[in-house]
Amino acid sequence: MEQESSPVLLEHLFRRQAGRIVSSLAGRLGSKHQQLAEDAVQEAMLRAAQRWPFQGVPENPEGWLFRVAHNHAISAP
């Protein structure tokens, strides 16, 4: 994937995958942690926007977003 396409890809992933990732995280963390899941996905999107233009888009961008969001959620105080 080209570097110029990362903002377009991120927009697409946000529209198509963010809800799925939030739902999956909330399922793993428990429904009472819905806000934490939403915050974690936002953090993952922000990190992608900061890194992908310089480091390139990972082979599995959806998986990358999920892993970053999951790691952020489980490390949250």
All heavy atoms as a GROMACS GRO file, in nm:
protein
  609
    1MET      N    1   0.083  -0.118   0.000
    1MET     CA    2   0.000   0.000   0.000
    1MET      C    3   0.088   0.124   0.000
    1MET      O    4   0.186   0.132   0.072
    1MET     CB    5  -0.084  -0.005   0.126
    1MET     CG    6  -0.202   0.077   0.124
    1MET     SD    7  -0.372   0.044   0.099
    1MET     CE    8  -0.408  -0.120   0.072
    2GLU      N    9   0.056   0.222  -0.078
    2GLU     CA   10   0.136   0.342  -0.088
    2GLU      C   11   0.114   0.432   0.032
    2GLU      O   12   0.008   0.432   0.092
    2GLU     CB   13   0.099   0.419  -0.215
    2GLU     CG   14   0.129   0.342  -0.342
    2GLU     CD   15   0.083   0.417  -0.465
    2GLU    OE1   16   0.059   0.538  -0.455
    2GLU    OE2   17   0.074   0.354  -0.568
    3GLN      N   18   0.217   0.512   0.062
    3GLN     CA   19   0.206   0.602   0.175
    3GLN      C   20   0.094   0.703   0.157
    3GLN      O   21   0.026   0.738   0.251
    3GLN     CB   22   0.338   0.675   0.197
    3GLN     CG   23   0.446   0.582   0.248
    3GLN     CD   24   0.576   0.655   0.272
    3GLN    OE1   25   0.589   0.773   0.241
    3GLN    NE2   26   0.672   0.585   0.325
    4GLU      N   27   0.074   0.752   0.034
    4GLU     CA   28  -0.031   0.850   0.011
    4GLU      C   29  -0.170   0.794   0.039
    4GLU      O   30  -0.262   0.868   0.065
    4GLU     CB   31  -0.027   0.901  -0.135
    4GLU     CG   32   0.098   0.978  -0.170
    4GLU     CD   33   0.216   0.888  -0.200
    4GLU    OE1   34   0.199   0.773  -0.239
    4GLU    OE2   35   0.330   0.936  -0.180
    5SER      N   36  -0.184   0.664   0.035
    5SER     CA   37  -0.316   0.604   0.054
    5SER      C   38  -0.350   0.581   0.201
    5SER      O   39  -0.463   0.547   0.232
    5SER     CB   40  -0.326   0.472  -0.022
    5SER     OG   41  -0.240   0.377   0.033
    6SER      N   42  -0.256   0.601   0.292
    6SER     CA   43  -0.284   0.571   0.432
    6SER      C   44  -0.398   0.657   0.490
    6SER      O   45  -0.481   0.603   0.562
    6SER     CB   46  -0.159   0.578   0.519
    6SER     OG   47  -0.101   0.705   0.518
    7PRO      N   48  -0.408   0.788   0.459
    7PRO     CA   49  -0.524   0.862   0.512
    7PRO      C   50  -0.657   0.811   0.458
    7PRO      O   51  -0.756   0.802   0.531
    7PRO     CB   52  -0.498   1.006   0.469
    7PRO     CG   53  -0.351   1.014   0.446
    7PRO     CD   54  -0.312   0.878   0.396
    8VAL      N   55  -0.659   0.774   0.331
    8VAL     CA   56  -0.781   0.721   0.271
    8VAL      C   57  -0.814   0.585   0.333
    8VAL      O   58  -0.929   0.558   0.367
    8VAL     CB   59  -0.766   0.709   0.118
    8VAL    CG1   60  -0.886   0.639   0.056
    8VAL    CG2   61  -0.746   0.846   0.056
    9LEU      N   62  -0.714   0.503   0.351
    9LEU     CA   63  -0.735   0.372   0.413
    9LEU      C   64  -0.783   0.388   0.556
    9LEU      O   65  -0.876   0.320   0.599
    9LEU     CB   66  -0.606   0.290   0.410
    9LEU     CG   67  -0.612   0.155   0.483
    9LEU    CD1   68  -0.716   0.064   0.419
    9LEU    CD2   69  -0.475   0.090   0.483
   10LEU      N   70  -0.723   0.479   0.630
   10LEU     CA   71  -0.766   0.501   0.768
   10LEU      C   72  -0.912   0.547   0.774
   10LEU      O   73  -0.987   0.501   0.860
   10LEU     CB   74  -0.677   0.605   0.836
   10LEU     CG   75  -0.557   0.549   0.907
   10LEU    CD1   76  -0.464   0.661   0.953
   10LEU    CD2   77  -0.598   0.462   1.023
   11GLU      N   78  -0.950   0.635   0.685
   11GLU     CA   79  -1.091   0.679   0.682
   11GLU      C   80  -1.182   0.560   0.655
   11GLU      O   81  -1.284   0.543   0.721
   11GLU     CB   82  -1.111   0.787   0.577
   11GLU     CG   83  -1.254   0.836   0.572
   11GLU     CD   84  -1.276   0.944   0.468
   11GLU    OE1   85  -1.180   1.001   0.416
   11GLU    OE2   86  -1.394   0.970   0.439
   12HIS      N   87  -1.144   0.479   0.559
   12HIS     CA   88  -1.222   0.360   0.526
   12HIS      C   89  -1.231   0.266   0.648
   12HIS      O   90  -1.339   0.218   0.682
   12HIS     CB   91  -1.160   0.287   0.407
   12HIS     CG   92  -1.221   0.152   0.382
   12HIS    ND1   93  -1.342   0.136   0.321
   12HIS    CD2   94  -1.176   0.028   0.412
   12HIS    CE1   95  -1.371   0.007   0.315
   12HIS    NE2   96  -1.272  -0.060   0.370
   13LEU      N   97  -1.117   0.240   0.711
   13LEU     CA   98  -1.115   0.150   0.826
   13LEU      C   99  -1.196   0.207   0.941
   13LEU      O  100  -1.264   0.131   1.012
   13LEU     CB  101  -0.971   0.124   0.871
   13LEU     CG  102  -0.888   0.038   0.776
   13LEU    CD1  103  -0.743   0.036   0.820
   13LEU    CD2  104  -0.943  -0.104   0.769
   14PHE      N  105  -1.189   0.338   0.961
   14PHE     CA  106  -1.267   0.397   1.068
   14PHE      C  107  -1.416   0.376   1.043
   14PHE      O  108  -1.490   0.336   1.131
   14PHE     CB  109  -1.236   0.546   1.082
   14PHE     CG  110  -1.312   0.610   1.194
   14PHE    CD1  111  -1.274   0.589   1.325
   14PHE    CD2  112  -1.423   0.688   1.168
   14PHE    CE1  113  -1.346   0.646   1.430
   14PHE    CE2  114  -1.496   0.745   1.271
   14PHE     CZ  115  -1.457   0.724   1.402
   15ARG      N  116  -1.458   0.400   0.920
   15ARG     CA  117  -1.600   0.386   0.886
   15ARG      C  118  -1.646   0.241   0.890
   15ARG      O  119  -1.759   0.212   0.929
   15ARG     CB  120  -1.628   0.446   0.749
   15ARG     CG  121  -1.614   0.595   0.746
   15ARG     CD  122  -1.630   0.646   0.603
   15ARG     NE  123  -1.601   0.786   0.595
   15ARG     CZ  124  -1.693   0.880   0.585
   15ARG    NH1  125  -1.820   0.847   0.582
   15ARG    NH2  126  -1.660   1.006   0.578
   16ARG      N  127  -1.560   0.150   0.844
   16ARG     CA  128  -1.602   0.010   0.827
   16ARG      C  129  -1.564  -0.082   0.943
   16ARG      O  130  -1.631  -0.182   0.966
   16ARG     CB  131  -1.541  -0.048   0.699
   16ARG     CG  132  -1.573   0.029   0.576
   16ARG     CD  133  -1.712   0.003   0.532
   16ARG     NE  134  -1.734   0.076   0.406
   16ARG     CZ  135  -1.851   0.102   0.358
   16ARG    NH1  136  -1.959   0.063   0.421
   16ARG    NH2  137  -1.865   0.170   0.247
   17GLN      N  138  -1.455  -0.051   1.012
   17GLN     CA  139  -1.403  -0.146   1.111
   17GLN      C  140  -1.407  -0.098   1.255
   17GLN      O  141  -1.405  -0.180   1.346
   17GLN     CB  142  -1.257  -0.182   1.077
   17GLN     CG  143  -1.239  -0.251   0.945
   17GLN     CD  144  -1.304  -0.388   0.941
   17GLN    OE1  145  -1.306  -0.460   1.040
   17GLN    NE2  146  -1.358  -0.424   0.827
   18ALA      N  147  -1.411   0.032   1.277
   18ALA     CA  148  -1.404   0.083   1.414
   18ALA      C  149  -1.515   0.024   1.502
   18ALA      O  150  -1.489  -0.021   1.614
   18ALA     CB  151  -1.408   0.234   1.416
   19GLY      N  152  -1.636   0.022   1.453
   19GLY     CA  153  -1.747  -0.033   1.529
   19GLY      C  154  -1.728  -0.180   1.560
   19GLY      O  155  -1.758  -0.227   1.671
   20ARG      N  156  -1.676  -0.254   1.464
   20ARG     CA  157  -1.650  -0.397   1.485
   20ARG      C  158  -1.542  -0.419   1.590
   20ARG      O  159  -1.552  -0.509   1.674
   20ARG     CB  160  -1.608  -0.462   1.354
   20ARG     CG  161  -1.720  -0.469   1.255
   20ARG     CD  162  -1.674  -0.532   1.126
   20ARG     NE  163  -1.784  -0.527   1.029
   20ARG     CZ  164  -1.769  -0.523   0.900
   20ARG    NH1  165  -1.648  -0.524   0.847
   20ARG    NH2  166  -1.873  -0.518   0.820
   21ILE      N  167  -1.438  -0.336   1.584
   21ILE     CA  168  -1.329  -0.350   1.682
   21ILE      C  169  -1.379  -0.314   1.821
   21ILE      O  170  -1.349  -0.383   1.919
   21ILE     CB  171  -1.207  -0.266   1.640
   21ILE    CG1  172  -1.149  -0.316   1.507
   21ILE    CG2  173  -1.100  -0.270   1.748
   21ILE    CD1  174  -1.042  -0.227   1.447
   22VAL      N  175  -1.456  -0.206   1.831
   22VAL     CA  176  -1.514  -0.167   1.961
   22VAL      C  177  -1.599  -0.280   2.015
   22VAL      O  178  -1.588  -0.318   2.132
   22VAL     CB  179  -1.596  -0.036   1.949
   22VAL    CG1  180  -1.678  -0.013   2.075
   22VAL    CG2  181  -1.505   0.083   1.923
   23SER      N  182  -1.684  -0.336   1.930
   23SER     CA  183  -1.772  -0.445   1.973
   23SER      C  184  -1.692  -0.566   2.020
   23SER      O  185  -1.723  -0.626   2.123
   23SER     CB  186  -1.863  -0.483   1.857
   23SER     OG  187  -1.945  -0.590   1.892
   24SER      N  188  -1.588  -0.600   1.946
   24SER     CA  189  -1.506  -0.714   1.983
   24SER      C  190  -1.432  -0.689   2.115
   24SER      O  191  -1.428  -0.777   2.202
   24SER     CB  192  -1.406  -0.743   1.871
   24SER     OG  193  -1.327  -0.854   1.903
   25LEU      N  194  -1.377  -0.570   2.130
   25LEU     CA  195  -1.308  -0.536   2.255
   25LEU      C  196  -1.406  -0.536   2.372
   25LEU      O  197  -1.373  -0.589   2.480
   25LEU     CB  198  -1.240  -0.400   2.245
   25LEU     CG  199  -1.107  -0.395   2.173
   25LEU    CD1  200  -1.058  -0.251   2.166
   25LEU    CD2  201  -1.004  -0.482   2.242
   26ALA      N  202  -1.521  -0.476   2.354
   26ALA     CA  203  -1.621  -0.472   2.461
   26ALA      C  204  -1.663  -0.614   2.499
   26ALA      O  205  -1.686  -0.644   2.616
   26ALA     CB  206  -1.741  -0.388   2.420
   27GLY      N  207  -1.671  -0.702   2.400
   27GLY     CA  208  -1.704  -0.841   2.428
   27GLY      C  209  -1.597  -0.909   2.512
   27GLY      O  210  -1.628  -0.987   2.602
   28ARG      N  211  -1.472  -0.877   2.484
   28ARG     CA  212  -1.362  -0.936   2.561
   28ARG      C  213  -1.347  -0.874   2.698
   28ARG      O  214  -1.312  -0.941   2.794
   28ARG     CB  215  -1.230  -0.921   2.485
   28ARG     CG  216  -1.221  -1.008   2.364
   28ARG     CD  217  -1.089  -0.988   2.294
   28ARG     NE  218  -1.083  -1.072   2.177
   28ARG     CZ  219  -0.974  -1.133   2.135
   28ARG    NH1  220  -0.861  -1.116   2.200
   28ARG    NH2  221  -0.976  -1.207   2.028
   29LEU      N  222  -1.369  -0.743   2.706
   29LEU     CA  223  -1.348  -0.670   2.831
   29LEU      C  224  -1.471  -0.671   2.920
   29LEU      O  225  -1.461  -0.644   3.039
   29LEU     CB  226  -1.310  -0.525   2.801
   29LEU     CG  227  -1.183  -0.503   2.719
   29LEU    CD1  228  -1.173  -0.356   2.678
   29LEU    CD2  229  -1.060  -0.546   2.795
   30GLY      N  230  -1.586  -0.696   2.862
   30GLY     CA  231  -1.713  -0.687   2.934
   30GLY      C  232  -1.786  -0.561   2.890
   30GLY      O  233  -1.725  -0.457   2.868
   31SER      N  234  -1.916  -0.572   2.880
   31SER     CA  235  -1.995  -0.461   2.826
   31SER      C  236  -1.987  -0.335   2.911
   31SER      O  237  -2.008  -0.225   2.862
   31SER     CB  238  -2.141  -0.502   2.808
   31SER     OG  239  -2.196  -0.541   2.932
   32LYS      N  240  -1.953  -0.348   3.039
   32LYS     CA  241  -1.941  -0.229   3.124
   32LYS      C  242  -1.818  -0.146   3.086
   32LYS      O  243  -1.802  -0.034   3.134
   32LYS     CB  244  -1.938  -0.267   3.271
   32LYS     CG  245  -1.816  -0.346   3.313
   32LYS     CD  246  -1.822  -0.380   3.461
   32LYS     CE  247  -1.699  -0.460   3.501
   32LYS     NZ  248  -1.698  -0.490   3.641
   33HIS      N  249  -1.733  -0.200   2.999
   33HIS     CA  250  -1.612  -0.130   2.956
   33HIS      C  251  -1.624  -0.076   2.813
   33HIS      O  252  -1.524  -0.061   2.743
   33HIS     CB  253  -1.491  -0.222   2.968
   33HIS     CG  254  -1.462  -0.264   3.107
   33HIS    ND1  255  -1.413  -0.178   3.203
   33HIS    CD2  256  -1.477  -0.384   3.168
   33HIS    CE1  257  -1.399  -0.243   3.316
   33HIS    NE2  258  -1.438  -0.368   3.298
   34GLN      N  259  -1.746  -0.048   2.772
   34GLN     CA  260  -1.772   0.003   2.637
   34GLN      C  261  -1.692   0.131   2.610
   34GLN      O  262  -1.632   0.146   2.504
   34GLN     CB  263  -1.922   0.030   2.620
   34GLN     CG  264  -1.960   0.088   2.486
   34GLN     CD  265  -1.963  -0.015   2.375
   34GLN    OE1  266  -1.978  -0.135   2.402
   34GLN    NE2  267  -1.949   0.028   2.253
   35GLN      N  268  -1.691   0.224   2.705
   35GLN     CA  269  -1.620   0.350   2.685
   35GLN      C  270  -1.470   0.327   2.671
   35GLN      O  271  -1.404   0.389   2.587
   35GLN     CB  272  -1.647   0.448   2.799
   35GLN     CG  273  -1.587   0.587   2.776
   35GLN     CD  274  -1.644   0.655   2.653
   35GLN    OE1  275  -1.765   0.664   2.638
   35GLN    NE2  276  -1.558   0.703   2.565
   36LEU      N  277  -1.416   0.235   2.749
   36LEU     CA  278  -1.274   0.201   2.738
   36LEU      C  279  -1.245   0.145   2.599
   36LEU      O  280  -1.144   0.181   2.538
   36LEU     CB  281  -1.236   0.099   2.846
   36LEU     CG  282  -1.094   0.043   2.839
   36LEU    CD1  283  -0.990   0.155   2.851
   36LEU    CD2  284  -1.073  -0.062   2.947
   37ALA      N  285  -1.331   0.059   2.549
   37ALA     CA  286  -1.313   0.003   2.415
   37ALA      C  287  -1.316   0.113   2.310
   37ALA      O  288  -1.233   0.115   2.218
   37ALA     CB  289  -1.420  -0.102   2.387
   38GLU      N  290  -1.409   0.206   2.321
   38GLU     CA  291  -1.418   0.316   2.225
   38GLU      C  292  -1.293   0.403   2.231
   38GLU      O  293  -1.238   0.442   2.127
   38GLU     CB  294  -1.542   0.400   2.252
   38GLU     CG  295  -1.671   0.327   2.219
   38GLU     CD  296  -1.796   0.405   2.256
   38GLU    OE1  297  -1.785   0.523   2.297
   38GLU    OE2  298  -1.905   0.347   2.245
   39ASP      N  299  -1.247   0.433   2.351
   39ASP     CA  300  -1.126   0.514   2.366
   39ASP      C  301  -1.004   0.443   2.309
   39ASP      O  302  -0.917   0.505   2.246
   39ASP     CB  303  -1.101   0.547   2.514
   39ASP     CG  304  -1.205   0.641   2.572
   39ASP    OD1  305  -1.282   0.704   2.495
   39ASP    OD2  306  -1.212   0.650   2.697
   40ALA      N  307  -0.996   0.313   2.330
   40ALA     CA  308  -0.883   0.235   2.280
   40ALA      C  309  -0.880   0.234   2.127
   40ALA      O  310  -0.772   0.244   2.067
   40ALA     CB  311  -0.889   0.093   2.334
   41VAL      N  312  -0.995   0.224   2.065
   41VAL     CA  313  -1.000   0.226   1.918
   41VAL      C  314  -0.960   0.364   1.866
   41VAL      O  315  -0.886   0.376   1.769
   41VAL     CB  316  -1.139   0.184   1.866
   41VAL    CG1  317  -1.152   0.208   1.717
   41VAL    CG2  318  -1.164   0.037   1.899
   42GLN      N  319  -1.006   0.469   1.933
   42GLN     CA  320  -0.964   0.604   1.894
   42GLN      C  321  -0.812   0.619   1.905
   42GLN      O  322  -0.748   0.678   1.817
   42GLN     CB  323  -1.034   0.709   1.981
   42GLN     CG  324  -1.182   0.722   1.954
   42GLN     CD  325  -1.211   0.778   1.817
   42GLN    OE1  326  -1.136   0.858   1.764
   42GLN    NE2  327  -1.321   0.733   1.760
   43GLU      N  328  -0.755   0.567   2.011
   43GLU     CA  329  -0.609   0.573   2.030
   43GLU      C  330  -0.538   0.495   1.919
   43GLU      O  331  -0.436   0.540   1.867
   43GLU     CB  332  -0.571   0.517   2.167
   43GLU     CG  333  -0.424   0.518   2.195
   43GLU     CD  334  -0.361   0.657   2.203
   43GLU    OE1  335  -0.433   0.756   2.234
   43GLU    OE2  336  -0.239   0.669   2.179
   44ALA      N  337  -0.590   0.379   1.884
   44ALA     CA  338  -0.529   0.300   1.777
   44ALA      C  339  -0.534   0.375   1.644
   44ALA      O  340  -0.437   0.375   1.568
   44ALA     CB  341  -0.599   0.165   1.764
   45MET      N  342  -0.646   0.439   1.615
   45MET     CA  343  -0.658   0.518   1.492
   45MET      C  344  -0.558   0.633   1.492
   45MET      O  345  -0.496   0.662   1.389
   45MET     CB  346  -0.801   0.571   1.476
   45MET     CG  347  -0.904   0.465   1.448
   45MET     SD  348  -0.888   0.404   1.279
   45MET     CE  349  -1.017   0.282   1.278
   46LEU      N  350  -0.544   0.699   1.604
   46LEU     CA  351  -0.448   0.809   1.615
   46LEU      C  352  -0.306   0.760   1.592
   46LEU      O  353  -0.230   0.821   1.516
   46LEU     CB  354  -0.460   0.874   1.753
   46LEU     CG  355  -0.360   0.986   1.783
   46LEU    CD1  356  -0.377   1.101   1.686
   46LEU    CD2  357  -0.377   1.034   1.926
   47ARG      N  358  -0.271   0.649   1.653
   47ARG     CA  359  -0.137   0.593   1.633
   47ARG      C  360  -0.113   0.554   1.487
   47ARG      O  361  -0.005   0.575   1.434
   47ARG     CB  362  -0.114   0.475   1.725
   47ARG     CG  363  -0.100   0.516   1.869
   47ARG     CD  364  -0.069   0.399   1.958
   47ARG     NE  365  -0.076   0.437   2.098
   47ARG     CZ  366  -0.053   0.356   2.198
   47ARG    NH1  367  -0.023   0.229   2.174
   47ARG    NH2  368  -0.060   0.399   2.322
   48ALA      N  369  -0.215   0.498   1.425
   48ALA     CA  370  -0.202   0.463   1.283
   48ALA      C  371  -0.180   0.588   1.199
   48ALA      O  372  -0.095   0.590   1.110
   48ALA     CB  373  -0.326   0.387   1.236
   49ALA      N  374  -0.256   0.693   1.227
   49ALA     CA  375  -0.242   0.818   1.152
   49ALA      C  376  -0.102   0.878   1.170
   49ALA      O  377  -0.050   0.941   1.077
   49ALA     CB  378  -0.348   0.918   1.195
   50GLN      N  379  -0.043   0.857   1.284
   50GLN     CA  380   0.091   0.909   1.311
   50GLN      C  381   0.200   0.824   1.251
   50GLN      O  382   0.303   0.876   1.210
   50GLN     CB  383   0.113   0.920   1.462
   50GLN     CG  384   0.027   1.023   1.529
   50GLN     CD  385   0.033   1.016   1.682
   50GLN    OE1  386   0.066   0.912   1.740
   50GLN    NE2  387   0.001   1.127   1.746
   51ARG      N  388   0.180   0.694   1.245
   51ARG     CA  389   0.288   0.602   1.204
   51ARG      C  390   0.282   0.557   1.060
   51ARG      O  391   0.386   0.545   0.995
   51ARG     CB  392   0.288   0.479   1.294
   51ARG     CG  393   0.324   0.515   1.435
   51ARG     CD  394   0.323   0.395   1.523
   51ARG     NE  395   0.345   0.438   1.661
   51ARG     CZ  396   0.364   0.358   1.760
   51ARG    NH1  397   0.363   0.229   1.742
   51ARG    NH2  398   0.383   0.406   1.882
   52TRP      N  399   0.164   0.525   1.010
   52TRP     CA  400   0.155   0.464   0.878
   52TRP      C  401   0.211   0.551   0.766
   52TRP      O  402   0.274   0.497   0.674
   52TRP     CB  403   0.013   0.423   0.848
   52TRP     CG  404  -0.037   0.309   0.933
   52TRP    CD1  405   0.030   0.245   1.034
   52TRP    CD2  406  -0.164   0.247   0.927
   52TRP    NE1  407  -0.049   0.147   1.090
   52TRP    CE2  408  -0.169   0.146   1.026
   52TRP    CE3  409  -0.276   0.268   0.847
   52TRP    CZ2  410  -0.281   0.066   1.045
   52TRP    CZ3  411  -0.388   0.188   0.867
   52TRP    CH2  412  -0.389   0.088   0.964
   53PRO      N  413   0.193   0.681   0.768
   53PRO     CA  414   0.251   0.761   0.659
   53PRO      C  415   0.404   0.751   0.653
   53PRO      O  416   0.462   0.768   0.547
   53PRO     CB  417   0.208   0.904   0.690
   53PRO     CG  418   0.084   0.889   0.772
   53PRO     CD  419   0.109   0.764   0.855
   54PHE      N  420   0.469   0.722   0.765
   54PHE     CA  421   0.614   0.715   0.770
   54PHE      C  422   0.668   0.573   0.768
   54PHE      O  423   0.771   0.547   0.708
   54PHE     CB  424   0.665   0.788   0.896
   54PHE     CG  425   0.621   0.931   0.900
   54PHE    CD1  426   0.516   0.969   0.981
   54PHE    CD2  427   0.680   1.026   0.819
   54PHE    CE1  428   0.472   1.101   0.984
   54PHE    CE2  429   0.638   1.158   0.820
   54PHE     CZ  430   0.533   1.196   0.903
   55GLN      N  431   0.598   0.482   0.833
   55GLN     CA  432   0.645   0.343   0.844
   55GLN      C  433   0.577   0.250   0.743
   55GLN      O  434   0.616   0.135   0.730
   55GLN     CB  435   0.621   0.290   0.984
   55GLN     CG  436   0.700   0.364   1.090
   55GLN     CD  437   0.668   0.316   1.231
   55GLN    OE1  438   0.578   0.237   1.253
   55GLN    NE2  439   0.743   0.367   1.327
   56GLY      N  440   0.476   0.300   0.676
   56GLY     CA  441   0.401   0.218   0.582
   56GLY      C  442   0.285   0.148   0.649
   56GLY      O  443   0.283   0.129   0.770
   57VAL      N  444   0.190   0.112   0.569
   57VAL     CA  445   0.070   0.042   0.617
   57VAL      C  446   0.106  -0.105   0.640
   57VAL      O  447   0.168  -0.167   0.554
   57VAL     CB  448  -0.045   0.054   0.516
   57VAL    CG1  449  -0.167  -0.025   0.559
   57VAL    CG2  450  -0.080   0.201   0.492
   58PRO      N  451   0.071  -0.161   0.754
   58PRO     CA  452   0.102  -0.302   0.780
   58PRO      C  453   0.026  -0.394   0.685
   58PRO      O  454  -0.074  -0.354   0.624
   58PRO     CB  455   0.058  -0.322   0.925
   58PRO     CG  456  -0.034  -0.211   0.956
   58PRO     CD  457  -0.001  -0.098   0.865
   59GLU      N  458   0.072  -0.517   0.674
   59GLU     CA  459   0.007  -0.614   0.585
   59GLU      C  460  -0.139  -0.637   0.622
   59GLU      O  461  -0.222  -0.657   0.536
   59GLU     CB  462   0.082  -0.747   0.588
   59GLU     CG  463   0.210  -0.746   0.512
   59GLU     CD  464   0.271  -0.884   0.505
   59GLU    OE1  465   0.198  -0.983   0.490
   59GLU    OE2  466   0.394  -0.890   0.514
   60ASN      N  467  -0.168  -0.637   0.750
   60ASN     CA  468  -0.304  -0.659   0.798
   60ASN      C  469  -0.345  -0.538   0.883
   60ASN      O  470  -0.336  -0.542   1.006
   60ASN     CB  471  -0.310  -0.788   0.881
   60ASN     CG  472  -0.447  -0.818   0.934
   60ASN    OD1  473  -0.542  -0.742   0.916
   60ASN    ND2  474  -0.459  -0.930   1.003
   61PRO      N  475  -0.390  -0.430   0.819
   61PRO     CA  476  -0.420  -0.308   0.894
   61PRO      C  477  -0.531  -0.326   0.997
   61PRO      O  478  -0.522  -0.269   1.107
   61PRO     CB  479  -0.459  -0.206   0.787
   61PRO     CG  480  -0.477  -0.281   0.662
   61PRO     CD  481  -0.410  -0.412   0.676
   62GLU      N  482  -0.632  -0.406   0.967
   62GLU     CA  483  -0.739  -0.430   1.065
   62GLU      C  484  -0.686  -0.500   1.188
   62GLU      O  485  -0.719  -0.464   1.301
   62GLU     CB  486  -0.853  -0.512   1.003
   62GLU     CG  487  -0.925  -0.444   0.890
   62GLU     CD  488  -0.866  -0.476   0.753
   62GLU    OE1  489  -0.754  -0.534   0.745
   62GLU    OE2  490  -0.930  -0.443   0.653
   63GLY      N  491  -0.602  -0.600   1.166
   63GLY     CA  492  -0.541  -0.673   1.277
   63GLY      C  493  -0.450  -0.583   1.359
   63GLY      O  494  -0.447  -0.593   1.482
   64TRP      N  495  -0.376  -0.496   1.291
   64TRP     CA  496  -0.288  -0.402   1.360
   64TRP      C  497  -0.371  -0.311   1.450
   64TRP      O  498  -0.336  -0.291   1.567
   64TRP     CB  499  -0.211  -0.320   1.257
   64TRP     CG  500  -0.103  -0.232   1.312
   64TRP    CD1  501   0.030  -0.261   1.321
   64TRP    CD2  502  -0.119  -0.098   1.364
   64TRP    NE1  503   0.097  -0.154   1.376
   64TRP    CE2  504   0.008  -0.052   1.403
   64TRP    CE3  505  -0.227  -0.013   1.381
   64TRP    CZ2  506   0.030   0.074   1.457
   64TRP    CZ3  507  -0.206   0.112   1.435
   64TRP    CH2  508  -0.079   0.155   1.473
   65LEU      N  509  -0.478  -0.256   1.397
   65LEU     CA  510  -0.564  -0.168   1.476
   65LEU      C  511  -0.622  -0.242   1.596
   65LEU      O  512  -0.624  -0.188   1.707
   65LEU     CB  513  -0.677  -0.112   1.390
   65LEU     CG  514  -0.637  -0.007   1.287
   65LEU    CD1  515  -0.753   0.021   1.192
   65LEU    CD2  516  -0.591   0.121   1.355
   66PHE      N  517  -0.669  -0.363   1.575
   66PHE     CA  518  -0.725  -0.439   1.686
   66PHE      C  519  -0.619  -0.463   1.793
   66PHE      O  520  -0.644  -0.444   1.912
   66PHE     CB  521  -0.784  -0.572   1.641
   66PHE     CG  522  -0.839  -0.650   1.756
   66PHE    CD1  523  -0.965  -0.622   1.806
   66PHE    CD2  524  -0.763  -0.747   1.820
   66PHE    CE1  525  -1.016  -0.691   1.916
   66PHE    CE2  526  -0.813  -0.816   1.929
   66PHE     CZ  527  -0.939  -0.788   1.977
   67ARG      N  528  -0.500  -0.505   1.753
   67ARG     CA  529  -0.395  -0.536   1.849
   67ARG      C  530  -0.354  -0.412   1.928
   67ARG      O  531  -0.339  -0.416   2.050
   67ARG     CB  532  -0.273  -0.596   1.777
   67ARG     CG  533  -0.156  -0.627   1.866
   67ARG     CD  534  -0.183  -0.720   1.982
   67ARG     NE  535  -0.254  -0.839   1.943
   67ARG     CZ  536  -0.329  -0.912   2.026
   67ARG    NH1  537  -0.342  -0.880   2.152
   67ARG    NH2  538  -0.392  -1.018   1.983
   68VAL      N  539  -0.338  -0.299   1.861
   68VAL     CA  540  -0.301  -0.175   1.929
   68VAL      C  541  -0.413  -0.132   2.024
   68VAL      O  542  -0.387  -0.094   2.139
   68VAL     CB  543  -0.267  -0.064   1.828
   68VAL    CG1  544  -0.252   0.071   1.896
   68VAL    CG2  545  -0.140  -0.099   1.752
   69ALA      N  546  -0.538  -0.140   1.980
   69ALA     CA  547  -0.650  -0.104   2.066
   69ALA      C  548  -0.659  -0.198   2.185
   69ALA      O  549  -0.678  -0.154   2.298
   69ALA     CB  550  -0.781  -0.108   1.986
   70HIS      N  551  -0.642  -0.326   2.163
   70HIS     CA  552  -0.647  -0.424   2.270
   70HIS      C  553  -0.537  -0.397   2.371
   70HIS      O  554  -0.561  -0.395   2.493
   70HIS     CB  555  -0.634  -0.566   2.213
   70HIS     CG  556  -0.636  -0.672   2.316
   70HIS    ND1  557  -0.522  -0.728   2.368
   70HIS    CD2  558  -0.740  -0.734   2.378
   70HIS    CE1  559  -0.555  -0.819   2.458
   70HIS    NE2  560  -0.686  -0.825   2.466
   71ASN      N  561  -0.415  -0.377   2.323
   71ASN     CA  562  -0.303  -0.350   2.413
   71ASN      C  563  -0.326  -0.222   2.494
   71ASN      O  564  -0.296  -0.217   2.613
   71ASN     CB  565  -0.174  -0.341   2.337
   71ASN     CG  566  -0.128  -0.475   2.283
   71ASN    OD1  567  -0.176  -0.580   2.324
   71ASN    ND2  568  -0.035  -0.472   2.189
   72HIS      N  569  -0.382  -0.121   2.429
   72HIS     CA  570  -0.410   0.003   2.499
   72HIS      C  571  -0.517  -0.019   2.607
   72HIS      O  572  -0.503   0.029   2.719
   72HIS     CB  573  -0.456   0.111   2.401
   72HIS     CG  574  -0.487   0.241   2.466
   72HIS    ND1  575  -0.388   0.329   2.506
   72HIS    CD2  576  -0.605   0.299   2.500
   72HIS    CE1  577  -0.445   0.434   2.562
   72HIS    NE2  578  -0.577   0.419   2.559
   73ALA      N  579  -0.619  -0.094   2.573
   73ALA     CA  580  -0.728  -0.119   2.668
   73ALA      C  581  -0.682  -0.197   2.790
   73ALA      O  582  -0.719  -0.163   2.903
   73ALA     CB  583  -0.842  -0.194   2.599
   74ILE      N  584  -0.600  -0.298   2.770
   74ILE     CA  585  -0.559  -0.379   2.884
   74ILE      C  586  -0.451  -0.312   2.968
   74ILE      O  587  -0.429  -0.350   3.083
   74ILE     CB  588  -0.515  -0.522   2.843
   74ILE    CG1  589  -0.394  -0.519   2.752
   74ILE    CG2  590  -0.631  -0.596   2.780
   74ILE    CD1  591  -0.336  -0.657   2.724
   75SER      N  592  -0.385  -0.212   2.911
   75SER     CA  593  -0.284  -0.140   2.988
   75SER      C  594  -0.340  -0.012   3.053
   75SER      O  595  -0.267   0.055   3.126
   75SER     CB  596  -0.164  -0.107   2.901
   75SER     OG  597  -0.198  -0.010   2.803
   76ALA      N  598  -0.466   0.019   3.025
   76ALA     CA  599  -0.527   0.140   3.082
   76ALA      C  600  -0.543   0.122   3.233
   76ALA      O  601  -0.576   0.013   3.279
   76ALA     CB  602  -0.662   0.166   3.017
   77PRO      N  603  -0.521   0.230   3.306
   77PRO     CA  604  -0.534   0.221   3.453
   77PRO      C  605  -0.676   0.196   3.498
   77PRO      O  606  -0.771   0.221   3.437
   77PRO     CB  607  -0.485   0.356   3.504
   77PRO     CG  608  -0.474   0.445   3.386
   77PRO     CD  609  -0.483   0.360   3.263
   0.00000   0.00000   0.00000
